[in-house]
């Protein structure tokens, strides 16, 4: 992740106290966040659908880091600690959902990143702009909210999660890599710095993250490139910033993961089950 400063806005409000109830089954929040700001680790007594209408977010949950550009949303179950960091100026349009209300819909609350369709984007924006905090849960507004929840639950999963190691030495290493993605970060060099043989290092890294070291580095660089694309940087500039030998090498790797070239990414969102292979 990029470095960020702490901010006073903790992504909480007075209804976050344990045992507190939302005024209605769903509460809509819409607000702007500056670039490169970060929340403290926190949780809520309600289910949350985190969505950036504009800009890009990183959200860390457990030992997973999710990159959330515009057009993607993250379901976070109640009482699950998480940390939010902005990669650009962000317009948030969040939904806070009462767990009992959500359970009654027949869906199970789970941590899941989803691709937000154009229809869902418009529906979320309409709701955050027009549905009052004390809406009539049994009237027209309540029916609209119920339909929106159904729409969000039907959104396809997206493969943008990054699993981070929990072992202190490996975690510190990955944080360093995250802050300097343009450098080669050779496995042999890191294994020596940590005090392991390359073979032991590789085995431990796979055990911690589920993927190889080279796969993790590649995936991290490509996911970070999405943020840069959304900042209207050129493909050539991004390739150089992330340490690729050429624009074609970056384009090939991007297409392998997302199924489309960087230049077509905005017009053609990646498939929901995109996987990067060694």
C-alpha positions as a printed NumPy array, in Angstrom:
array([[  0.   ,   0.   ,   0.   ],
       [  0.991,   3.611,  -0.411],
       [  1.926,   5.457,   2.749],
       [ -0.886,   7.417,   4.345],
       [ -1.341,   9.795,   7.245],
       [ -3.787,   9.209,  10.08 ],
       [ -7.006,  11.17 ,  10.057],
       [ -9.576,  12.077,  12.674],
       [-12.459,  10.753,  10.576],
       [-12.664,   7.202,  11.955],
       [-15.464,   5.972,   9.688],
       [-17.689,   5.669,  12.761],
       [-20.753,   7.464,  14.051],
       [-22.818,   7.431,  17.224],
       [-24.775,   4.358,  16.126],
       [-21.613,   2.224,  16.109],
       [-21.703,   1.491,  19.837],
       [-22.056,  -2.176,  20.65 ],
       [-25.723,  -3.107,  20.987],
       [-26.876,   0.057,  19.198],
       [-29.561,  -0.209,  16.52 ],
       [-29.819,   1.611,  13.22 ],
       [-32.798,   3.952,  12.95 ],
       [-34.001,   1.889,  10.001],
       [-32.905,  -1.491,   8.574],
       [-30.546,   0.257,   6.13 ],
       [-28.683,   3.52 ,   6.596],
       [-27.036,   5.312,   3.647],
       [-23.837,   7.32 ,   4.06 ],
       [-22.279,   9.522,   1.391],
       [-19.179,  11.655,   1.983],
       [-15.868,  12.717,   0.456],
       [-12.44 ,  11.577,   1.659],
       [ -9.147,  13.211,   0.753],
       [ -6.298,  11.393,  -0.996],
       [ -3.837,   9.341,   1.097],
       [ -5.806,   9.241,   4.344],
       [ -6.312,   6.232,   6.564],
       [ -8.696,   5.125,   9.28 ],
       [ -7.758,   3.342,  12.439],
       [ -8.62 ,  -0.337,  12.758],
       [-12.326,  -0.373,  13.625],
       [-15.55 ,  -2.345,  13.329],
       [-19.3  ,  -1.743,  13.283],
       [-22.285,  -3.54 ,  14.86 ],
       [-23.903,  -3.693,  11.431],
       [-23.139,  -5.219,   8.034],
       [-21.514,  -2.765,   5.669],
       [-21.384,  -2.483,   1.901],
       [-18.315,  -0.352,   1.149],
       [-18.457,   1.351,  -2.228],
       [-16.518,   4.232,  -3.808],
       [-18.505,   6.019,  -6.494],
       [-15.371,   7.947,  -7.425],
       [-11.744,   7.234,  -6.598],
       [-10.084,   4.13 ,  -5.175],
       [ -9.724,   2.48 ,  -1.767],
       [ -7.608,  -0.112,  -0.029],
       [ -9.4  ,  -2.01 ,   2.724],
       [ -7.484,  -4.367,   4.999],
       [ -9.518,  -7.12 ,   6.672],
       [ -7.835,  -9.842,   8.716],
       [ -4.725, -10.685,   6.661],
       [ -6.325,  -9.772,   3.323],
       [ -5.913,  -6.5  ,   1.502],
       [ -8.613,  -5.508,  -0.984],
       [ -8.135,  -2.948,  -3.706],
       [-11.45 ,  -1.279,  -4.516],
       [-11.535,   0.96 ,  -7.578],
       [-14.771,   2.605,  -8.649],
       [-17.177,  -0.051,  -9.987],
       [-16.384,  -2.484,  -7.155],
       [-17.832,  -2.935,  -3.682],
       [-16.905,  -4.886,  -0.54 ],
       [-19.308,  -6.651,   1.825],
       [-18.015,  -6.543,   5.432],
       [-19.885,  -8.553,   8.123],
       [-20.804,  -6.966,  11.453],
       [-18.057,  -6.657,  14.078],
       [-15.302,  -7.543,  11.603],
       [-12.267,  -5.26 ,  12.226],
       [-11.048,  -3.45 ,   9.136],
       [ -8.943,  -0.493,   8.079],
       [ -9.679,   1.849,   5.193],
       [ -7.113,   3.804,   3.188],
       [ -7.647,   6.065,   0.186],
       [ -5.431,   5.931,  -2.906],
       [ -7.031,   9.071,  -4.348],
       [ -9.797,  11.5  ,  -3.49 ],
       [-12.826,   9.284,  -2.851],
       [-16.581,   9.756,  -2.905],
       [-17.96 ,   7.055,  -0.624],
       [-21.523,   5.788,  -0.909],
       [-21.857,   3.192,   1.858],
       [-24.763,   1.09 ,   3.101],
       [-25.018,   0.097,   6.769],
       [-27.392,  -2.852,   7.166],
       [-29.022,  -4.271,  10.276],
       [-27.848,  -7.914,  10.679],
       [-31.319,  -9.213,  11.633],
       [-32.89 ,  -7.501,   8.615],
       [-30.205,  -8.939,   6.351],
       [-30.61 , -12.445,   7.759],
       [-34.346, -12.254,   7.064],
       [-33.587, -11.767,   3.357],
       [-32.117, -15.28 ,   3.264],
       [-28.569, -14.175,   2.482],
       [-25.522, -14.963,   4.595],
       [-23.257, -12.105,   5.618],
       [-19.732, -12.811,   4.383],
       [-16.615, -10.937,   3.39 ],
       [-16.847, -10.592,  -0.397],
       [-15.603,  -8.232,  -3.086],
       [-18.07 ,  -7.765,  -5.955],
       [-18.245,  -6.093,  -9.347],
       [-20.863,  -3.316,  -9.278],
       [-22.939,  -3.09 , -12.455],
       [-23.958,   0.218, -14.044],
       [-27.534,  -0.391, -12.877],
       [-26.401,  -1.034,  -9.295],
       [-24.184,   2.085,  -9.37 ],
       [-27.133,   4.22 , -10.428],
       [-29.411,   2.556,  -7.875],
       [-26.929,   3.131,  -5.017],
       [-26.473,   6.774,  -6.   ],
       [-30.228,   7.323,  -6.218],
       [-30.726,   5.767,  -2.773],
       [-27.954,   7.743,  -1.058],
       [-29.343,  10.971,  -2.512],
       [-33.058,  10.42 ,  -1.917],
       [-33.693,   7.887,   0.885],
       [-33.901,   9.709,   4.262],
       [-32.496,   8.241,   7.472],
       [-36.013,   7.74 ,   8.882],
       [-37.588,   6.345,   5.725],
       [-40.893,   4.477,   5.803],
       [-39.701,   0.876,   6.072],
       [-43.183,  -0.428,   5.224],
       [-43.839,   1.957,   2.328],
       [-42.428,   2.771,  -1.1  ],
       [-38.99 ,   3.702,   0.232],
       [-38.763,   0.442,   2.177],
       [-39.585,  -1.528,  -0.957],
       [-36.885,   0.332,  -2.901],
       [-34.328,  -0.43 ,  -0.184],
       [-35.312,  -4.115,  -0.159],
       [-34.935,  -4.304,  -3.945],
       [-31.52 ,  -2.622,  -3.762],
       [-30.305,  -5.204,  -1.238],
       [-31.438,  -7.972,  -3.612],
       [-29.556,  -6.301,  -6.472],
       [-26.359,  -5.992,  -4.429],
       [-26.556,  -9.597,  -3.283],
       [-26.736, -10.758,  -6.9  ],
       [-23.534,  -8.951,  -7.95 ],
       [-20.724, -11.302,  -9.098],
       [-17.612, -11.837,  -6.998],
       [-14.374, -10.166,  -8.127],
       [-10.887, -11.611,  -7.615],
       [ -9.082,  -8.564,  -6.258],
       [ -8.035,  -9.846,  -2.82 ],
       [ -4.385,  -9.926,  -1.763],
       [ -3.504, -12.264,   1.093],
       [ -0.707, -10.841,   3.226],
       [  1.576, -12.983,   5.378],
       [  1.198, -12.787,   9.148],
       [  4.76 , -13.79 ,  10.087],
       [  6.441, -10.487,  11.153],
       [  9.512, -10.81 ,   8.913],
       [  7.468, -11.701,   5.818],
       [  4.88 ,  -9.014,   6.557],
       [  7.569,  -6.34 ,   6.892],
       [  9.087,  -7.541,   3.621],
       [  5.746,  -7.304,   1.788],
       [  5.18 ,  -3.816,   3.151],
       [  8.571,  -2.785,   1.771],
       [  7.727,  -4.326,  -1.599],
       [  4.399,  -2.513,  -1.586],
       [  6.139,   0.824,  -1.081],
       [  8.656,   0.23 ,  -3.901],
       [  6.962,  -1.885,  -6.602],
       [  9.383,  -0.639,  -9.252],
       [ 12.328,  -2.523,  -7.711],
       [ 13.065,  -6.168,  -8.638],
       [ 12.857,  -7.579,  -5.061],
       [ 14.567, -10.867,  -5.886],
       [ 13.573, -13.861,  -3.791],
       [ 17.186, -14.913,  -3.168],
       [ 18.048, -11.475,  -1.771],
       [ 15.036, -11.378,   0.525],
       [ 15.619, -14.939,   1.709],
       [ 19.16 , -13.987,   2.698],
       [ 17.992, -10.812,   4.473],
       [ 15.399, -12.752,   6.458],
       [ 17.829, -15.563,   7.239],
       [ 16.321, -18.439,   5.271],
       [ 17.438, -20.566,   2.386],
       [ 15.541, -19.807,  -0.858],
       [ 13.743, -23.149,  -0.615],
       [ 12.644, -22.577,   3.003],
       [ 11.623, -19.012,   2.194],
       [  9.502, -20.193,  -0.742],
       [  7.805, -22.872,   1.362],
       [  6.989, -20.459,   4.182],
       [  5.674, -17.792,   1.802],
       [  3.311, -20.201,   0.063],
       [  2.082, -21.464,   3.435],
       [  1.337, -17.879,   4.562],
       [ -0.26 , -16.524,   1.383],
       [ -1.311, -19.513,  -0.708],
       [  0.69 , -18.361,  -3.734],
       [  4.348, -18.146,  -4.756],
       [  6.503, -15.107,  -4.029],
       [  6.768, -14.186,  -7.731],
       [  3.009, -14.559,  -8.135],
       [  2.365, -12.31 ,  -5.119],
       [  4.699,  -9.589,  -6.432],
       [  3.157,  -9.72 ,  -9.884],
       [ -0.39 ,  -9.637,  -8.592],
       [  0.368,  -6.753,  -6.24 ],
       [  1.904,  -4.683,  -9.034],
       [ -1.013,  -5.351, -11.381],
       [ -3.649,  -4.54 ,  -8.772],
       [ -1.82 ,  -1.335,  -7.887],
       [ -1.756,  -0.478, -11.603],
       [ -5.563,  -0.298, -11.554],
       [ -5.298,   2.645,  -9.174],
       [ -2.823,   4.327, -11.521],
       [ -5.074,   3.705, -14.531],
       [ -7.957,   5.367, -12.685],
       [ -5.675,   8.374, -12.166],
       [ -5.503,   8.727, -15.978],
       [ -1.82 ,   7.82 , -16.185],
       [ -0.594,   6.423, -19.495],
       [  0.156,   2.73 , -19.954],
       [  3.796,   3.559, -20.669],
       [  4.105,   5.657, -17.506],
       [  2.567,   2.906, -15.374],
       [  4.841,   0.241, -16.864],
       [  7.901,   2.324, -15.921],
       [  6.559,   3.157, -12.444],
       [  6.021,  -0.537, -11.673],
       [  9.364,  -1.772, -12.958],
       [  8.284,  -3.517, -16.155],
       [ 10.937,  -3.758, -18.863],
       [  8.532,  -2.567, -21.529],
       [  4.973,  -1.469, -22.12 ],
       [  4.267,  -4.74 , -23.904],
       [  5.457,  -6.774, -20.889],
       [  3.073,  -4.863, -18.604],
       [  0.2  ,  -5.169, -21.079],
       [  0.74 ,  -8.918, -21.424],
       [  0.781,  -9.466, -17.644],
       [ -2.305,  -7.278, -17.204],
       [ -4.201,  -9.206, -19.853],
       [ -3.231, -12.528, -18.239],
       [ -4.839, -11.455, -14.956],
       [ -7.807,  -9.37 , -16.061],
       [ -8.615, -10.703, -19.516],
       [ -8.366,  -7.282, -21.191],
       [ -5.556,  -4.86 , -21.995],
       [ -4.951,  -1.844, -19.701],
       [ -6.227,   0.528, -22.387],
       [ -9.524,  -1.392, -22.618],
       [ -9.921,  -1.88 , -18.872],
       [-12.334,   1.025, -18.321],
       [-14.665,  -0.102, -21.098],
       [-14.447,  -3.827, -20.365],
       [-14.369,  -4.746, -16.64 ],
       [-12.34 ,  -7.898, -15.857],
       [-14.047, -11.266, -15.462],
       [-15.136, -12.078, -11.889],
       [-12.798, -15.029, -11.451],
       [ -9.59 , -13.533, -12.87 ],
       [ -6.56 , -15.531, -11.702],
       [ -2.874, -14.918, -12.262],
       [ -0.861, -18.042, -13.103],
       [  2.887, -18.555, -12.731]])
